[in-house]
Amino acid sequence: MVDGVTGLRVDGEELEAIAGALTRLLANPAEAERMGMNGRNRVLENFTHQRRVDQLRELALRGRYPGAGRPKVRESQSPMA
């Protein structure tokens, strides 16, 4: 969430802050609509299944996940068994 762009960030423990944010959005439906559309677009662009697969693949290629790309060998499949 990007404060002011895709939503309003408030402390969830502060009832006055929550009420203020809701009042702001109810008083400004165009702003609420804009933030909603921005949020939807952000999700569609950044959080697709394929994007996550690509990110994990990149981490594996950079060595962040040792053994990635190699099949795990179970004990019963071990060449020493």
C-alpha positions in Angstrom: 0.0 0.0 0.0 1.3 3.4 -0.9 -0.1 6.0 1.4 -2.2 8.6 -0.4 -1.8 6.7 -3.7 -3.4 3.3 -3.2 -5.0 3.9 0.2 -4.6 5.7 3.4 -2.3 4.5 6.1 -3.5 4.9 9.6 -2.7 3.3 13.0 -5.3 0.6 13.4 -5.3 1.2 17.1 -6.3 4.8 16.8 -10.0 5.1 16.3 -9.9 8.8 15.6 -7.3 8.2 12.8 -9.5 5.5 11.3 -12.6 7.7 11.5 -10.7 10.6 9.9 -9.6 8.5 7.0 -13.1 7.1 6.4 -14.5 10.6 6.6 -12.0 11.8 4.1 -12.8 9.1 1.6 -16.6 9.5 2.1 -16.3 13.3 1.5 -14.1 12.7 -1.6 -15.5 9.9 -3.6 -13.3 10.8 -6.6 -10.2 10.4 -4.4 -11.5 7.1 -3.1 -12.2 5.9 -6.6 -8.7 7.0 -7.8 -7.0 5.2 -4.9 -9.1 2.1 -5.5 -8.1 2.0 -9.2 -4.5 2.7 -8.3 -4.5 -0.2 -5.8 -6.1 -2.6 -8.3 -3.6 -1.7 -11.0 -0.7 -2.1 -8.5 -1.9 -5.6 -7.6 -2.4 -6.6 -11.3 1.1 -5.3 -12.2 3.1 -6.4 -9.3 1.5 -9.5 -7.7 0.7 -11.9 -10.5 1.6 -15.5 -10.2 4.1 -15.3 -13.1 5.8 -12.3 -11.5 6.2 -14.2 -8.2 7.6 -17.2 -10.1 10.1 -14.9 -11.9 11.2 -13.3 -8.6 11.8 -16.7 -7.0 13.7 -17.9 -10.1 15.9 -14.8 -9.9 16.6 -15.4 -6.3 17.5 -19.0 -7.0 19.8 -17.9 -9.9 21.6 -15.5 -7.5 22.3 -18.3 -5.1 19.7 -17.2 -2.5 18.3 -20.7 -2.4 21.1 -23.3 -2.5 20.1 -26.4 -4.3 17.3 -24.7 -6.3 16.8 -26.2 -9.7 18.2 -29.6 -8.5 15.8 -32.3 -7.6 15.8 -33.4 -4.0 17.2 -36.9 -3.5 15.3 -39.0 -1.0 17.2 -41.5 1.0 15.7 -44.4 -0.9 16.9 -42.8 -4.2 20.4 -42.1 -2.9 23.1 -43.7 -5.1 24.8 -44.9 -1.9 21.7 -47.0 -0.8 
